Amino acid sequence: MPRASGTTGARSDKPQRFRRADRLKKRYEFRQAQLSGRRIHTPHFLIVVQPNALQNTRLGITVTKKVGTAVQRNRIKRVVREVFRRNRHLFPAGHDLVFIAKRGSTDIEYGALLNELELAARKLQPETAR
């Protein structure tokens, strides 16, 4: 029987967890992606995409103090994690993603971020899938 996912109660065949293995944790992981990854600009974020040696896609989020207060920065991170958790199909497998928030991203809503990522998803896909 399919499992319920998230708080919406929607049915899903796969659990939609955001596990420890799904995140970038170390500074060197962030730096490696930022130095040699491909950059994609959206209105609210700079997304850095770097292939990794793993099968799963990992997420890292950077929000500096220039963006807003601690409450606003934490909210941005929660929204990005939730979009990533529920919409993994938008992101290429086996890559590290670093989301760097731009100024003005403090009031972004889930739906707006999802629309933004769907437009950027074409650039995220490998050349053969376009």
Secondary structure, 3 states (H helix, E strand, C coil): CCEEECCCCEEECCCCCCCHHHECCCHHHHHHHHHHCEEEECCCEEEEEEECCCCCCEEEEECCCCCCCHHHHHHHHHHHHHHHHHCHHHCCCCEEEEEEECCCCCCCCHHHHHHHHHHHHHHHCCHHHC
